[in-house]
Amino acid sequence: MESIFRRLLNAGIGIASKTTKFAEDVINELVEKGKISEDEGRKFMEDFEREGEAQRQVFEKEMNAYISKALEKTDIPTREDFKRLEERVSVLERSQPGATQVNTINP
């Protein structure tokens, strides 16, 4: 499932990159033709990049929420679940004389 999300994310990044390059090319052409000033072009690109970053953050937040929901539905234990179980096992081992210690699992 992660590979699907990774591919979608990479596709989105690729599209954003191509869009930015296209916008830069158009702005540079307008500046060269004298239709806008260099300052106007620079301001447009700054605004464009700022808006792109805001949209990226919204997308990332929505994607994280979607992934979290999908993982909850699969009933896969979380890292915190493993840590709690590890602690419980450790407590049980300490309470039993002669019990064998289990090595800590490193996720």
C-alpha positions in Angstrom: 0.0 0.0 0.0 2.9 2.4 0.8 4.3 2.0 -2.7 1.0 3.3 -4.2 1.0 6.3 -2.0 4.7 6.9 -2.7 4.0 6.8 -6.5 1.1 9.2 -6.1 3.3 11.6 -4.1 6.1 11.3 -6.6 3.7 12.0 -9.5 2.4 15.1 -7.6 5.9 16.3 -7.1 6.8 15.7 -10.8 3.7 17.7 -11.9 4.5 20.5 -9.5 8.1 20.7 -10.7 7.0 20.8 -14.4 4.4 23.4 -13.6 7.0 25.6 -11.9 9.4 25.2 -14.8 6.6 26.1 -17.2 5.6 29.2 -15.2 9.3 30.3 -15.1 9.6 29.9 -18.8 6.4 31.9 -19.5 7.5 34.7 -17.1 10.9 34.9 -18.6 9.4 35.1 -22.1 7.0 37.9 -20.9 10.0 39.8 -19.4 12.1 39.4 -22.6 9.2 40.7 -24.7 8.8 43.7 -22.3 5.2 42.8 -21.4 6.1 42.8 -17.7 9.1 44.1 -15.7 11.7 41.9 -14.0 10.3 42.9 -10.6 6.8 41.9 -11.7 8.1 38.6 -12.9 10.0 38.0 -9.7 7.0 38.9 -7.6 4.7 36.6 -9.6 7.2 33.7 -9.2 7.5 34.4 -5.4 3.7 34.4 -5.1 3.4 31.3 -7.3 6.0 29.4 -5.1 4.4 30.6 -1.9 1.0 29.4 -3.0 2.5 26.1 -4.2 4.1 25.5 -0.8 0.7 26.3 0.9 -1.0 23.8 -1.4 1.7 21.2 -0.8 1.2 21.5 3.0 -2.6 21.0 2.6 -2.0 18.0 0.3 0.5 16.5 2.8 -1.9 17.0 5.7 -4.8 15.4 3.8 -2.6 12.5 2.5 -1.4 11.8 6.1 -5.0 11.8 7.3 -6.0 9.4 4.5 -3.0 7.1 5.2 -3.8 7.1 8.9 -7.4 6.1 8.2 -6.4 3.4 5.8 -3.9 1.9 8.4 -6.6 2.0 11.1 -8.9 -0.1 8.9 -6.2 -2.7 8.3 -5.8 -3.2 12.1 -2.0 -3.2 11.9 -0.4 -2.6 15.3 1.4 0.7 15.6 4.9 1.3 16.9 3.3 2.5 20.2 1.4 -0.7 20.4 4.6 -2.7 20.1 6.3 -0.5 22.7 3.5 -1.0 25.2 3.6 -4.8 24.7 7.4 -4.8 25.0 7.0 -2.9 28.4 4.3 -5.4 29.6 6.5 -8.3 28.7 9.5 -6.7 30.5 7.3 -6.2 33.6 6.2 -9.8 33.5 9.7 -11.1 33.0 10.9 -9.1 36.0 8.0 -10.4 38.1 8.9 -14.1 37.4 12.0 -15.4 39.1 14.2 -17.3 36.6 12.3 -16.0 33.5 14.4 -15.6 30.4 14.9 -12.0 29.3 13.7 -11.2 25.7 15.8 -8.9 23.6 14.3 -5.5 22.8 12.8 -5.3 19.3 14.2 -2.4 17.3 11.6 -1.2 14.7 
